[in-house]
Structures are given as structure tokens and as C-alpha cells.
Amino acid sequence: MKPNHSAKKMAVAFAVFCFALLRGELGGVIDLATFPRPTMSATRVNGTEEIIIDGFLTEQSWSLADSITDFYQNKPNPGSPISERTVARVIYDDKHLYISAVCYDSHPDRIIVESLEQDFDSRSNDSFAFILDTFNDRKDAFLFLFNSQGAVLDMQISNDGADVNRAWEGIVYPKTRVFSKGWVLELAIPFNTLRFDHNSREQPWGINFLRRIRRKNEDAYWAPVETHELLLRINKAGTLSGLSNLRSSRNLNIKPFALASAQLKEPSRREADIGIDVKYGVTPSLTLDVSYNTDFSQVEADEERINLTRFPLFFPEKRDFFLENAGIFTFGDIRKFNYRMAPNRYGRDFFLFHSRRIGLAGGATIPIIGGGRLSGKLGNYELGVLDMQTAAAPSVDAANFGVLRLRRNILKNSNVGLMVVNKRSSGTNFNRGYGVDANFQLFRNLLIYSYYAATKDPDTRGINSASRVAVGWRDHFWDASFTYKQVDESFNPEAGFIRRRGVSEVYSTVGIHKRFRNRRLLELNPYAEINQIETLVSVTETRSASVGLDLLFADGSRLINKITNNYEGVLSDFSLYNTAVETGVYRFNSFSSYFTSNRSLPISADLAISGGGFYGGNRRTLMLKVLLRANYRLSAQLGAQRNEIDFSDSNFSADTYSLKLKYNLSTTLLNTLYIQYNAAENSLITNARLNFIHAPLSDLFVVYSEERDLGNPKQSTGYVAIKFTRLFGV
């Protein structure tokens, strides 16, 4: 009997059907954890064709390019196909990488645009984004995100999302267009903006795409990621093939600046100055930055914060020069996104090097003469070398800061490294820090982060160290971690940041994340945590046991709740806003609740309420921030925080108020006014800034800044400055 080929085909088809059914791929629903990594191809542009970036994809190369349309949600319906058709393509020529996206929308009149400013709040906009893992190492990438009006958010990612540099800026030429069926993005990225191994003929890159439809709170990816992950997860990217014979220039960028400023308070004075920043690509993956007469007058003022603890607050770096490749210089209490590995969730209690120590002291600016930084990759190594010199200022000696950071990538997503930090000022005064760290990511979801650091200066003897081991697990359901840390009393990283010394600390937490489909409540996250801090002779200073419940809603709003039982052993008196807290043991309960509303609405708000016992008394805190958006050009944010402290023999309040106005005429003409009043300090801080981006990475800033001491006008300071920068590429 002859074989029945039709029967065989039917049997094979049935087997494929059963396999797909078991995998959950029928009906378009896939398993986000096991879905294979996709591949797409980049098409080289015909040598005679010019790609015009205008938002109209009329060139023949676009029609010949590989089109991808399979996007899968990771929220609100994990594994389901995207609800609105999306088409993405990649082409290239000798100088540029071109990417386009047609984001079809059944209701284009409902596309949400929140802002035109750079580095806008991506959570509040309809947007399209992608990452480029240009070395295909599944660890480091560049991320670009755009809204339908052409605003750009770009960042540099390292260590598979553990380090995110949101202040990184690259040259990119985007054009968007809204039409009757949705919106279109077309862009060109010069290869000089990116780092890649141009010595290799073939260039497979990691790539992933994200389409965000904000009114549906929908995120959909080409290379699917799990519900607790983001585009930052480089290890989940797909592959971009077809790139070959890429060449970049010497990648030399020269950026001079001219500055004119005038002091507004006595003794008034006018000044003019010039300076220069130079960036040179020593190798495709190693960059040298040199700065002379460095100036940061255009940087926005820090947010005023009330400190109701006996320990210092951490303020993040905002200055551009220190932010590129900043992840390489990170050593200390790092954590990975979405892992709860510290009681404050952010793990900002210790860094061996913190660049804010350069050119800033007690909020005052110290002139920076100049310096340089070499950072990037050498094979499987990451290298960071920094040297900066500051000038003398009132009550502050001139100082030199030197940093060496070396990190070796091992296994699939792990690394070991070392760091040396040296601060030297006048005479024999110096402070040195040393450290080694090892960070492992195993079994996809297990993290082990550890370090050992020591410091040395003329005033202390012996080894003064800090060390930590942190273990965390996070998958789509479980969230657990354990941390042990110890810090010697004389451990003193002058060029870094340390919150508490002379302590040993244990932290542990366990929680779950329950996701729901097609409900107003998207995720339920109950958890418990305990944190105990003792002196090095085993005297308990702090112990807190908490239970919490976080709720994430389908419209993007969030409610965070926590109840805590506190134990505070105060070993020496300290002062809170001129009110003494005496030595003793304090036991009290406290609560906190924080609500963030749907940020895509014209009116949104953050509301926080906390209170309970407080060192033998009571504390009540109310924080409110209201964002009013007339349109994507004009917005106003009103903020207020009230803190009331009642002790048996005294009481006081510590309040702050703020107003931030933004009026952006276009993506290249941005205006901000920021006013803050600190009632506890009786000070008024005003910062106004106009930013005209007249060419890529080239700016004209007009800045007015004033800090007025309302109780003592003679202590007030202020200035107005005009700064012009221009980037020249070679």
C-alpha cells in the first residue's frame, strides 16, 4: 500500500497543534518566560538612495526592509498580542542606523503626550522605544524612547539593567508624524553616537522594541519580557542581523563653552569665562573625556528635603560630565531594579566613590580646574579612571581626586572588580579608599551582591572597613532577599558617601506579586521585612519589623502601605531642628501610605500620609504634589510637605513648599521655573532656566539662581548666567 501523504501531513499538523496548545501559543497567548528570542535583519540602503528623515516612509529601502509586527504584552494581559498593530523596520548605510515604527491606533485622537522636554516621564506617554546591545554581550546597551511629538529619552544601561545612567545623551535625529490611523516615528542615529567593535566584519547586535499605549496602560515587546521586567533587561533582547562592514570616524568631539555671569548680592561682581570638554574614542569601546575650567551653572537645584533622622541624606549626581559611564564607577550598596534588597528599597547607604564630593561642599559650589576620565570596555574588562582637580575656596582646601575602577565580566551575567579612590588636599592630608566586589546573577532570578572596602587617612590607624553580602530572588511571583552589612566606626570614605558607621546590619524580606488579568487591580504585593542594626559590641541601635501591601492598578496608579514596629536605642543626644532627643530606648509604632494617581491625566497627584510614635513623642507627615497639565507644552507642579513633631515638653513643625513651571515651545526650546520654600530654614530658593538646543548636544542656557535667607538677608546669594556650548565632531 502506498503511503498516504495527506494523512501524514494531517498527523504532523495535529502534533504541531498539540505542542502549541501545551505551550499556550494558540489564541496568540505565549509563555513570556520560555518564548524563544526572535531575530530580525537590517537592510543596507541602496548606495544611490538618500534617506530623508521626515516621518514619511516613502523611500524604497523601507519597503524592502524586514518588517516586524509580532509584539506581545507584558501588561495588562501578559502574553497576549498587542492590541494595536505596530510595524518596525531597521535599515542602515555607511554613516547611520535608521529605525522606523508605524504605530497604528484605532483612536489617534486619544494618543497621550505629556511633555516635549528631554528625558520626559515615559510612564505618562504613548511611546515607542528600543535598546541596542551593540557588543551583543547581553549586559550593556543604549536605550532610546520617543513620544508622538518627537521628545527623546535616552540612557545608557550596564550590568543587564543594574546600572542605569538616565543622564546620558547621544546624537539622534527623530521625526514624528500623527496621521489618521496612528503615528509614525522615523529616525537616524549616527554610528559615531554608538560604541561597537568595528574590527568585526559581521555585526550581530542585541535589539528589542517596546510599544506603550498609555490610555490602556499597555506595554508590548517584540522580544517578550516577563511581567516584573522592563526593557532594561538586556539579556531578554532579540538579535539584529545583517549589519556588516560598519565604520566609525575617530569619534573626536570638542565642546567649548563661553560663560558670562553676574553676582546679584554684595559684593556684586561680573565675570566672563571660557572652558572646554573633549571626548575621544580611544578604541570603539573606550572613551577619554577631558574637561578644563569645568562649569555646571546650568544644573537644576536640588530638591529641598526635610531630614528627620540623625543621619545624612543622599543626593544624586546631576552633572553631565560625571554621568556618562557612571555605572562603571559604582561601588557599594547597589541593587537591581525591582529587587527589594534594603529597607529604603534604593540601597543608597554607602558608595566608596560619589562624584558629588567633587566641586560641592555643604551645598556650596567649589571651582573645578579640570580633569579627565577614561572609561569603557577592554575585552571582558570594564575600566574607569578619573582624575579631577578643584581649586581652593573659603574654608575648603584645593583637592585632587583620583579613582581607578576595574571590573571583570564572568559567567553569563556576573562580574568581579576592584576600586581605588584617593583624595589629596594641602600638605600631607589625604584619604584613600580601597575595595573589591563580586556580583553574581544565577539561575535567571538569583542575585548575590557583595563587597569589601577599607579606608586610610593620617588620623586613623589599622584597617577600617565596610563589607556586605546581599542575596535576592525575584520572579513573577516571589520576592525575597537577605542582607548582612558591617561598617567600622572609623571607616571614612571622604570621596564617597556613608550613612551610618560603627554598626552591623541585618535585613530580610519576603513577599509575593499576584498579577490579575482584565481587572482594575493589576498587581497585589504583600510583604514582610525586618531590619536590625547593632553597634559593633552588639548593642541594638535600630530594629524595625514591617508588613506592607502595595497595589498596582490597571490605569498606572499605585498605592503603597506599610505598618512598622520600631525600636530605637539612642546612645548619645542629638538635635532635630533645635529640639533635643535624649539618650534612651524608644519603642513606637508608625505607618505610612503613599498614593500615585494616573499620571497621564491632565491633573494627577502624589499623596503621602505617615505618622505614629516618634522618639517618645508623635509625628505626623503629609506630602502632596499636584501636577497640572494644560497641554504638552505647559505644566505646573505644586508641592507641599508638612511635618509636625510633638514631644512631651516641646513641639515643632518642619515644612517645605515648591512650585515648578514648565513651558516648552518645542523639543529644542525648553523653559523651567523652580521655586522652593523651606520653612524650617526660612529660606527661599529660586531657579529659572531657559535652554535652547541650537544643534545636537549644543545648548544656549540662560540661568537665574537665588537662595534667599529670609531671616538674614545678608546671607542671601544669587547670580544670573548665560552659557553657550557648541559640539564639533571630527
ZIHU-V966321 format. One record per residue. N is the residue number from 0. RES is the residue in three letters. D_FIRST is the distance of its C-alpha to the first C-alpha in whole Angstrom. Layout:
{{N RES D_FIRST} {N RES D_FIRST}}
//
This chain:
{{0 MET 0} {1 LYS 4} {2 PRO 6} {3 ASN 9} {4 HIS 12} {5 SER 14} {6 ALA 13} {7 LYS 14} {8 LYS 17} {9 MET 18} {10 ALA 18} {11 VAL 20} {12 ALA 23} {13 PHE 23} {14 ALA 24} {15 VAL 26} {16 PHE 28} {17 CYS 28} {18 PHE 30} {19 ALA 32} {20 LEU 33} {21 LEU 34} {22 ARG 36} {23 GLY 38} {24 GLU 37} {25 LEU 36} {26 GLY 39} {27 GLY 40} {28 VAL 42} {29 ILE 41} {30 ASP 43} {31 LEU 46} {32 ALA 46} {33 THR 42} {34 PHE 41} {35 PRO 41} {36 ARG 44} {37 PRO 43} {38 THR 43} {39 MET 45} {40 SER 46} {41 ALA 50} {42 THR 50} {43 ARG 53} {44 VAL 55} {45 ASN 55} {46 GLY 59} {47 THR 60} {48 GLU 60} {49 GLU 62} {50 ILE 61} {51 ILE 64} {52 ILE 64} {53 ASP 65} {54 GLY 62} {55 PHE 60} {56 LEU 57} {57 THR 57} {58 GLU 57} {59 GLN 54} {60 SER 53} {61 TRP 52} {62 SER 50} {63 LEU 48} {64 ALA 48} {65 ASP 46} {66 SER 46} {67 ILE 46} {68 THR 45} {69 ASP 44} {70 PHE 47} {71 TYR 47} {72 GLN 50} {73 ASN 51} {74 LYS 54} {75 PRO 54} {76 ASN 51} {77 PRO 49} {78 GLY 46} {79 SER 46} {80 PRO 45} {81 ILE 49} {82 SER 50} {83 GLU 51} {84 ARG 49} {85 THR 50} {86 VAL 50} {87 ALA 51} {88 ARG 51} {89 VAL 52} {90 ILE 54} {91 TYR 56} {92 ASP 58} {93 ASP 61} {94 LYS 63} {95 HIS 62} {96 LEU 59} {97 TYR 58} {98 ILE 56} {99 SER 56} {100 ALA 55} {101 VAL 54} {102 CYS 55} {103 TYR 54} {104 ASP 56} {105 SER 56} {106 HIS 60} {107 PRO 61} {108 ASP 65} {109 ARG 64} {110 ILE 63} {111 ILE 66} {112 VAL 68} {113 GLU 71} {114 SER 72} {115 LEU 73} {116 GLU 74} {117 GLN 73} {118 ASP 71} {119 PHE 71} {120 ASP 69} {121 SER 66} {122 ARG 65} {123 SER 67} {124 ASN 65} {125 ASP 62} {126 SER 61} {127 PHE 58} {128 ALA 58} {129 PHE 57} {130 ILE 57} {131 LEU 57} {132 ASP 56} {133 THR 57} {134 PHE 57} {135 ASN 54} {136 ASP 55} {137 ARG 54} {138 LYS 58} {139 ASP 60} {140 ALA 60} {141 PHE 62} {142 LEU 61} {143 PHE 62} {144 LEU 62} {145 PHE 63} {146 ASN 64} {147 SER 64} {148 GLN 68} {149 GLY 67} {150 ALA 69} {151 VAL 68} {152 LEU 67} {153 ASP 66} {154 MET 66} {155 GLN 66} {156 ILE 63} {157 SER 63} {158 ASN 62} {159 ASP 59} {160 GLY 61} {161 ALA 64} {162 ASP 66} {163 VAL 67} {164 ASN 69} {165 ARG 70} {166 ALA 73} {167 TRP 71} {168 GLU 71} {169 GLY 69} {170 ILE 69} {171 VAL 67} {172 TYR 67} {173 PRO 65} {174 LYS 65} {175 THR 64} {176 ARG 64} {177 VAL 63} {178 PHE 62} {179 SER 61} {180 LYS 57} {181 GLY 58} {182 TRP 60} {183 VAL 59} {184 LEU 60} {185 GLU 60} {186 LEU 62} {187 ALA 62} {188 ILE 63} {189 PRO 65} {190 PHE 63} {191 ASN 67} {192 THR 67} {193 LEU 64} {194 ARG 64} {195 PHE 61} {196 ASP 60} {197 HIS 61} {198 ASN 60} {199 SER 56} {200 ARG 55} {201 GLU 52} {202 GLN 53} {203 PRO 50} {204 TRP 52} {205 GLY 52} {206 ILE 52} {207 ASN 52} {208 PHE 53} {209 LEU 54} {210 ARG 55} {211 ARG 58} {212 ILE 58} {213 ARG 61} {214 ARG 62} {215 LYS 59} {216 ASN 59} {217 GLU 56} {218 ASP 55} {219 ALA 52} {220 TYR 50} {221 TRP 48} {222 ALA 47} {223 PRO 48} {224 VAL 50} {225 GLU 51} {226 THR 53} {227 HIS 56} {228 GLU 56} {229 LEU 57} {230 LEU 57} {231 LEU 59} {232 ARG 56} {233 ILE 55} {234 ASN 53} {235 LYS 50} {236 ALA 50} {237 GLY 47} {238 THR 47} {239 LEU 49} {240 SER 47} {241 GLY 48} {242 LEU 52} {243 SER 53} {244 ASN 57} {245 LEU 59} {246 ARG 62} {247 SER 65} {248 SER 69} {249 ARG 72} {250 ASN 71} {251 LEU 75} {252 ASN 77} {253 ILE 80} {254 LYS 82} {255 PRO 85} {256 PHE 87} {257 ALA 91} {258 LEU 92} {259 ALA 95} {260 SER 97} {261 ALA 100} {262 GLN 101} {263 LEU 102} {264 LYS 104} {265 GLU 107} {266 PRO 108} {267 SER 106} {268 ARG 105} {269 ARG 102} {270 GLU 100} {271 ALA 98} {272 ASP 95} {273 ILE 92} {274 GLY 89} {275 ILE 86} {276 ASP 82} {277 VAL 80} {278 LYS 77} {279 TYR 75} {280 GLY 72} {281 VAL 72} {282 THR 69} {283 PRO 66} {284 SER 66} {285 LEU 69} {286 THR 72} {287 LEU 76} {288 ASP 78} {289 VAL 82} {290 SER 84} {291 TYR 88} {292 ASN 90} {293 THR 88} {294 ASP 88} {295 PHE 86} {296 SER 89} {297 GLN 86} {298 VAL 84} {299 GLU 84} {300 ALA 86} {301 ASP 85} {302 GLU 84} {303 GLU 87} {304 ARG 86} {305 ILE 88} {306 ASN 88} {307 LEU 89} {308 THR 88} {309 ARG 90} {310 PHE 88} {311 PRO 87} {312 LEU 85} {313 PHE 82} {314 PHE 82} {315 PRO 79} {316 GLU 79} {317 LYS 79} {318 ARG 81} {319 ASP 78} {320 PHE 79} {321 PHE 78} {322 LEU 75} {323 GLU 73} {324 ASN 71} {325 ALA 73} {326 GLY 70} {327 ILE 70} {328 PHE 74} {329 THR 73} {330 PHE 74} {331 GLY 74} {332 ASP 73} {333 ILE 70} {334 ARG 67} {335 LYS 64} {336 PHE 63} {337 ASN 63} {338 TYR 64} {339 ARG 67} {340 MET 68} {341 ALA 72} {342 PRO 74} {343 ASN 75} {344 ARG 71} {345 TYR 72} {346 GLY 73} {347 ARG 76} {348 ASP 79} {349 PHE 79} {350 PHE 78} {351 LEU 80} {352 PHE 80} {353 HIS 81} {354 SER 81} {355 ARG 84} {356 ARG 86} {357 ILE 87} {358 GLY 89} {359 LEU 90} {360 ALA 92} {361 GLY 93} {362 GLY 91} {363 ALA 94} {364 THR 93} {365 ILE 93} {366 PRO 93} {367 ILE 90} {368 ILE 92} {369 GLY 88} {370 GLY 86} {371 GLY 82} {372 ARG 79} {373 LEU 76} {374 SER 72} {375 GLY 69} {376 LYS 66} {377 LEU 66} {378 GLY 63} {379 ASN 62} {380 TYR 66} {381 GLU 67} {382 LEU 71} {383 GLY 74} {384 VAL 77} {385 LEU 80} {386 ASP 84} {387 MET 86} {388 GLN 90} {389 THR 92} {390 ALA 96} {391 ALA 98} {392 ALA 99} {393 PRO 102} {394 SER 101} {395 VAL 98} {396 ASP 98} {397 ALA 96} {398 ALA 93} {399 ASN 90} {400 PHE 87} {401 GLY 84} {402 VAL 81} {403 LEU 78} {404 ARG 74} {405 LEU 72} {406 ARG 68} {407 ARG 65} {408 ASN 62} {409 ILE 60} {410 LEU 56} {411 LYS 54} {412 ASN 57} {413 SER 60} {414 ASN 63} {415 VAL 67} {416 GLY 70} {417 LEU 74} {418 MET 76} {419 VAL 80} {420 VAL 83} {421 ASN 86} {422 LYS 89} {423 ARG 92} {424 SER 95} {425 SER 99} {426 GLY 100} {427 THR 99} {428 ASN 97} {429 PHE 93} {430 ASN 90} {431 ARG 87} {432 GLY 84} {433 TYR 81} {434 GLY 77} {435 VAL 74} {436 ASP 71} {437 ALA 67} {438 ASN 65} {439 PHE 61} {440 GLN 58} {441 LEU 56} {442 PHE 52} {443 ARG 52} {444 ASN 55} {445 LEU 58} {446 LEU 61} {447 ILE 64} {448 TYR 67} {449 SER 70} {450 TYR 73} {451 TYR 76} {452 ALA 79} {453 ALA 83} {454 THR 86} {455 LYS 89} {456 ASP 92} {457 PRO 96} {458 ASP 97} {459 THR 95} {460 ARG 94} {461 GLY 91} {462 ILE 87} {463 ASN 87} {464 SER 83} {465 ALA 80} {466 SER 77} {467 ARG 74} {468 VAL 71} {469 ALA 68} {470 VAL 65} {471 GLY 63} {472 TRP 59} {473 ARG 58} {474 ASP 55} {475 HIS 54} {476 PHE 55} {477 TRP 58} {478 ASP 61} {479 ALA 63} {480 SER 65} {481 PHE 68} {482 THR 71} {483 TYR 74} {484 LYS 77} {485 GLN 80} {486 VAL 83} {487 ASP 86} {488 GLU 89} {489 SER 90} {490 PHE 87} {491 ASN 88} {492 PRO 85} {493 GLU 88} {494 ALA 85} {495 GLY 83} {496 PHE 83} {497 ILE 83} {498 ARG 84} {499 ARG 85} {500 ARG 86} {501 GLY 87} {502 VAL 84} {503 SER 81} {504 GLU 79} {505 VAL 76} {506 TYR 73} {507 SER 70} {508 THR 68} {509 VAL 65} {510 GLY 63} {511 ILE 60} {512 HIS 59} {513 LYS 57} {514 ARG 55} {515 PHE 55} {516 ARG 53} {517 ASN 54} {518 ARG 58} {519 ARG 61} {520 LEU 61} {521 LEU 59} {522 GLU 60} {523 LEU 62} {524 ASN 63} {525 PRO 65} {526 TYR 67} {527 ALA 70} {528 GLU 71} {529 ILE 74} {530 ASN 77} {531 GLN 79} {532 ILE 82} {533 GLU 84} {534 THR 87} {535 LEU 87} {536 VAL 89} {537 SER 87} {538 VAL 89} {539 THR 86} {540 GLU 87} {541 THR 84} {542 ARG 82} {543 SER 80} {544 ALA 77} {545 SER 75} {546 VAL 72} {547 GLY 71} {548 LEU 69} {549 ASP 67} {550 LEU 66} {551 LEU 64} {552 PHE 63} {553 ALA 61} {554 ASP 63} {555 GLY 64} {556 SER 67} {557 ARG 68} {558 LEU 70} {559 ILE 71} {560 ASN 73} {561 LYS 75} {562 ILE 77} {563 THR 79} {564 ASN 81} {565 ASN 83} {566 TYR 86} {567 GLU 88} {568 GLY 90} {569 VAL 93} {570 LEU 95} {571 SER 97} {572 ASP 98} {573 PHE 97} {574 SER 98} {575 LEU 96} {576 TYR 97} {577 ASN 101} {578 THR 100} {579 ALA 100} {580 VAL 97} {581 GLU 99} {582 THR 98} {583 GLY 96} {584 VAL 93} {585 TYR 91} {586 ARG 89} {587 PHE 87} {588 ASN 84} {589 SER 83} {590 PHE 80} {591 SER 79} {592 SER 77} {593 TYR 75} {594 PHE 74} {595 THR 72} {596 SER 71} {597 ASN 69} {598 ARG 70} {599 SER 68} {600 LEU 71} {601 PRO 74} {602 ILE 76} {603 SER 75} {604 ALA 77} {605 ASP 77} {606 LEU 79} {607 ALA 79} {608 ILE 81} {609 SER 82} {610 GLY 85} {611 GLY 87} {612 GLY 89} {613 PHE 90} {614 TYR 92} {615 GLY 94} {616 GLY 94} {617 ASN 92} {618 ARG 90} {619 ARG 88} {620 THR 86} {621 LEU 85} {622 MET 83} {623 LEU 82} {624 LYS 81} {625 VAL 80} {626 LEU 78} {627 LEU 79} {628 ARG 77} {629 ALA 79} {630 ASN 76} {631 TYR 74} {632 ARG 77} {633 LEU 80} {634 SER 80} {635 ALA 82} {636 GLN 82} {637 LEU 84} {638 GLY 84} {639 ALA 87} {640 GLN 87} {641 ARG 89} {642 ASN 90} {643 GLU 93} {644 ILE 94} {645 ASP 96} {646 PHE 98} {647 SER 101} {648 ASP 104} {649 SER 102} {650 ASN 99} {651 PHE 98} {652 SER 95} {653 ALA 93} {654 ASP 92} {655 THR 90} {656 TYR 90} {657 SER 88} {658 LEU 87} {659 LYS 84} {660 LEU 84} {661 LYS 81} {662 TYR 82} {663 ASN 79} {664 LEU 80} {665 SER 76} {666 THR 74} {667 THR 77} {668 LEU 80} {669 LEU 80} {670 ASN 83} {671 THR 84} {672 LEU 87} {673 TYR 87} {674 ILE 90} {675 GLN 90} {676 TYR 93} {677 ASN 93} {678 ALA 96} {679 ALA 96} {680 GLU 97} {681 ASN 99} {682 SER 97} {683 LEU 96} {684 ILE 93} {685 THR 92} {686 ASN 90} {687 ALA 89} {688 ARG 87} {689 LEU 86} {690 ASN 83} {691 PHE 82} {692 ILE 79} {693 HIS 80} {694 ALA 77} {695 PRO 74} {696 LEU 76} {697 SER 79} {698 ASP 82} {699 LEU 85} {700 PHE 86} {701 VAL 89} {702 VAL 90} {703 TYR 93} {704 SER 93} {705 GLU 96} {706 GLU 96} {707 ARG 99} {708 ASP 101} {709 LEU 103} {710 GLY 105} {711 ASN 106} {712 PRO 106} {713 LYS 107} {714 GLN 104} {715 SER 102} {716 THR 100} {717 GLY 98} {718 TYR 97} {719 VAL 95} {720 ALA 93} {721 ILE 92} {722 LYS 89} {723 PHE 87} {724 THR 84} {725 ARG 82} {726 LEU 79} {727 PHE 79} {728 GLY 76} {729 VAL 76}}
//
